[in-house]
Every structure is written in C-alpha cells, then in structure tokens.
Amino acid sequence: METNIIEVNELTHCFGERKALNSLTYSVKAGEIFALLGPNGAGKTTTIRLLNGLYRPTSGSLRVMGLDPISQGDQLRQQTGVLTETTALYERLNARQNLEFFGKLYGMNGEELTSRITEMLNFFGLEGRAADKVGTYSKGMKQRLALARALLNRPRILFLDEPTSSLDPESAQQVHELIQSVKANDGQTVFLCTHHLDEAERLADRVAIMNTGRVLAIGSLAELGRQFDPGLWVEVALWQTDLAKVDVSHVPGVLKCETHPDYLRIQVVEESVIPLLASELVHQKAQIYSLSPKKMTLEEIYFELQENAKLGAK
C-alpha cells in the first residue's frame, strides 16, 4: 500500500508583502520521483527550504515523514539529503575529506563512515580522483560529489534543486542516470525541482506545475494529458493516396480527422481504436507509409498552463 511521505496542506509563505507560495496542497508518495516544475521565481527553492525546516511557513501545515519540519527539524534533517543549485563543497579539500566532514555532521564516524565514503566514491565513479582537491574537478564531477554527499547518510528523501543547472549535456546525462539508479537500487523518494521540461518528463513519476507560488496542475504525464486533451492523436502518412478521398469519420472511436498536405491527423478516444483505424485505411486501399500515435507532451501541457495563468492574471 502506497503511503505519503510528504504532505502539504494550504501552505503559504510570504517574504514581507510578497507571497512566494500561495495555498499549496499536495502529497508525495514514498519511493516516487516527484518534480516541481516551473520558471525561476515560481517558488520551488522556497518549498524545499520549508520542507527541511529552514523557513517557518506563514500559514498552512506540512509533514515530512510524519515530522513537523519546524519543531522537529533536526530529527528530520538527519533523514534527508539536499542538493542545492550550488554544490557548496570545500574546494581546498579532496573528495574523501569533503565526505568525511559532512559525514561527521550527520553523526557518522569510524568504520561506518569510512565504508560508506568508499561506497559512494565507487558508485559515483570518483574513486580514482578521491585524493585530488575538489577545486580541480569539472562541473560534472563536482555535481556527482555533491550527490554523493547528499546520499551519504542513506536519506529516506533526496531533495534536488536544479541538479543539472549549468552542466554540459554529458554531465547532465550522468546525473539523470544517477537519479534513476537511486530510486531503482534503494527505493528512495526523490523530490526534484527543475525548470527543464525534458528532465521532468524523463525522470518524474508525477509533476506539479507551478507559477508564481501556485500549483496549476499535478499528476503523471498520462493523467495531465487526459486532463488537457482527452483523446489521442494519430498522424498517418499515406503514399500515392488521394487524401481527400479518405474517410474514417465512421470508424467507432474516431473523434476528429484533419487533412494536411501530406498526412492525416486523426483524434481517437484511446489506443485500442488504432488497429480499427488502420484496418479501415487498408480497406479503402490507402497505402500507409507511417502511422504514429502522438501523445500530448509535457512541454505542450506546461506552456498551455503557463499561458492560461498569464491570461487569468490580467
């Protein structure tokens, strides 16, 4: 049975007169990758700080692993790992010294700490550079070391704030693979804040799309797609076929058919209609060059929501 590891209810936070978060309500299931997605200034970093007890909410309530981040913050932070947009490493120390320092802050010591440091350095491919000062590392290596630090205490929840910011594509790819490994190997919950749409679409089980401190929509990509576009679009390219003579409007489950210069764009109620559609096209002697289902992308959903938010604010 799935349980909620994070619960947020009517959470509001203000900086003076500015409302950074406005009545947020959602939950995060144990073991999932949950992404807060939104532009800079949407309130993502503020949310992470509230969930770790670094800010006191203006109103509303939140629980993380059943704990109150304000009154039980020390106990909470012993069980979480946090990676901020800046790696915040000591560049004059080497990798092993960095991990030793932060491990002792977590209350780790002796053989437990030594063994865990070696495990993390091996896992993140840094064992060969463990004795080198961190100031000599590339951005990607620093990010991997920062992730090793965040995972050092075997946290139940890993908070990642823009983990691939300013990284080159190869380093970002490594970080994505590592995030997926964390969930697959250890079953940890990952709370990811990002403004990269492809990152959220690739990694997250569910996303919450934000704008100026409010949640505009929340759910899996499939759930959001059904919410904003209840049908499934299929693009059919035909070879040596008069598109004007093709008629699939009578096929059960077909909602709409659009004729374009070199292909048909057909909306169906669900995937099970596609074989019927293909059979009808063949029956009409249409020569199918390709048939491609086109689900609504996270990018399309995101920009539709952001545009609706702008219109609503006017």
N, C-alpha and C positions, 0 to 999 in steps of 0.2 A: 504494500500500500504506500502510495506516494505521500510524503509529508512535506509541509512547508518549513523551510529553514530560515526564510526571511519573510516577515510580514510587515507591511507598511499600510497605515490607515490614516487618511486625511492629513498627510504630512505637509506642513507648511513651514518655510523658513525665510526669514527676512533679514536683509542687511540694511539697517536703517529703514528708509521708506521703500526700498526696492525689494520686491517679493521674488526671491530666487527660485523657490519651489511653491507651487500652488495646489494644495489639496491632493497630493498623490496618494493613490490607493492601489496596491498590487501585492502579489506574493511571489516568492521564488521557491521552486521545489528542490529538495535535496538531490544532488547529483546531476543537475542540469547546467547547461551553459546559457545564461540569461544575459541579454545585451540591452543596455540603454543606448539608444541611437538618437542623435540629434546634432544640430550645429553647435559651434562654440557659443557658450553662454546659455545653453539650454538648461543647465542645472545638473549635469552628470557628475562632475567632480564634487560639487556640494553634497550630492546624495551619498557618495562614497564616504565622505568625512562624517556625515550624520550617522551612517550605518556603523561606523567604527568608533563612535562616541567622541569625536573631536569637536563637533558642534552640538549645541543644545537646540532642539527644534523649537520654533516659535509656537507651534501648536500641532496637534495630532499625536500619533503614537507609532512606535516601531519596535519590533522584536527581532533579534538575530540569534538563532539557536536557542530561542526561548529566553534570552537575556535582554535586559534593558541597557542599551549602549551608554546611557548617562550614568546610572548608578552602579553598573557592573562592567564598566569599560575595560578595566584592567583584566578581568577574567575573560572578557570577550576577545581582546586583542591577543591573548595567549593562544587563541584557537583560529586566528585568521592570518592570512598573508596578504600584503598590499604591495602592488607595483604602481608607482605614480608615473606621470609623464616624463619626469626626470629620474634617472636611475639612482641618484643620491648615494653613490659609492665613494669610498675613500681612495682617491686615485694614487696616493703615495704608498698605499698598502698593496700587497699582492692579493690574488683571488682567495687563497686559503685564509689569509689574515682577515680579510673582509668578512668572510663567513664565520670565522671564529668569534669576531667581535659581536656580530649580530646574534649569533647563536647563544652567547652568554647573556645577552639582553633578554632572550627568551627563557633563560633559566637552564639552558642545556650546558653540559660540561663533560669532561672525562671521555671515556671510550664512546659513549653515546654520540657526543658531538663530533669527535674525530671520524667515526664511522659514517655519520650522516653527511659530513662535508665531502668525504671521498666519494660517497654515493652520488651526491649532487654534481660534483665536478665531472664524474664519468658520464652521468646522464645527459648533461648539457655539453659534452664534448670539450671541456676546458681543462682536463687533467694535464695535457701537455704544456699549458701555459699557466699552471696554478702558481708557480713561483715568480711570475712576471708581474711587475707593477701594473695596476689596472689602467693607469694613465697611458699605457702603450697599447691598449686594446682598441679594436674597431668598435663602432657603434653597435653592431650586431652582437659582438662578444660581450660588451657591457650589458646589453639588454638580457642576454642569456644568464649572465652572472646575477643580475638583479632578479630575474625569475628564480634562480637557484636560491637566492636569499629569501624570497617570498615563500618558497616551498620548504625551507629548511626545517621548520618546526612541525611539518606534516599538518598544515592547516585544514580545517574542515571546509573553509570557504577561501577561495583565492579571488581577491579584488584586483582587477586590472584596469588602469585608467590610461587609455590611448597607448596600448603596449607596443604598437608599431609606428608611432609618430616619428617622423624624420628618418626612418630606416629605408635602406635601399630594398628593391624587390626581393633579392635573395635572402636578406636578413629577415624581412617580414615573413617570407615563406617559412623560414625556420621557426619563428615564433608561433605561427599558426599551427605547425605540426606539433610543437611542444605543448600548446594549449590542449589540442585534441588528445595527446598522449596522457596528460594529467587526468583528464576525465576517464579515458579508456582504462588506464592502468590502476588508478587509485580511487576512482569514483567520487572525486571531489567536486564540489559546487564551484562554478566559475561565474563571477559577476563582472561582466565586461562592459566598459564604457568606451564608445568609439563614435567617430563621425564618418568612418569608412564603410560605405554600404556593402561593398563586396566582402569585407571582413565579417560583418554581422551576418550576411546571408550564408557565408560558408561555415561559420563556426557555431552560431547560436541555435539552440533548440526553440527558444522563444525570444521575441524582441519587444521592447516598449519604446515607441517612437515619441520623442519629446519635442516641445517647442516652448521657449520662454517659461520654463518651470512647470509646464503642464504635460500630462501624458495624453497624447492624441489617440493612440490605439495600442493594443497589446495582444500578443498571440504568436503562434507559429506562422511561418510564411504561408502555409496552406490555409490556415484559419483567416489570416488577413486577406489573402487572395479571394476567398469565398465571400468575405465581407464587402470588398470593393468591386468585385467583378464575379458575380455568381456563376457564370458559365466558363467554359474552357474554349479558347480559340484554337483553331487548327488552320495552318497555312498549307494549301495544296498547290503545288506547281504542276502544270499539265503540259505535255509536249505534243505539238501538232494537233491541238484541240481548240475548237471554237468555243471560248469561254462563255459567250453569250447564249449558247445552246444548252449549257449545263444547268440542270435544275435539281437541287437537292432539298428544296423547301419542304417537301412532303415526307422526308425521312424522319421517323419518330425520334425526338430528342434534339433536332436541329432548331436553334433559336433564330439565327440570322445568317445571311450569306452576303458577303461583299465581294464584288468583282473588281479586281485590279488589273493593270495592263498585262501582267504575265503570271498572275496567280489568283486563286480564290482564298478569301479569308472567311472561315465558317465558324460560327459560335455554336457549341453543343452543350447540353446540360451536364454531361460527365464523360469520363474516358470510355465507358462501355459503348457509347454511341459511335465511336471512331470506326470499329470494324464494319458496322452497318453502312456508314458513310462511304467507306472505301468500296464496299460491295456494290453500292448504288452507282458510284462513279464508273466502275468497271462495266456494270450493266449498260450504262449509257455510252459505252465504248470510248470513254475518256482515257487517255494514256497518261498514267500518273508518273511524273518524274520524281517527285518527293512529296511526303506528307509529314508535317511536323507540328505536334501539339505545342502551343505557346502559352505557358502559364504566366500569370502576372508576376513580374519581378518585384523584388523588394525596392528597387530603385523607382519603379513606377508608383508603387504604393506610397513610398516615402515622399516623393515630390507632390503627389496629389494631396496628401495630408498637410504638407507644409504650405501649399498654395491655398488650401481651404482655410488654414489657420490665419494666413495673411488677410484673406478676404473677410473673415469673421472679425478681425481686429479693427477693420476700417469702419 
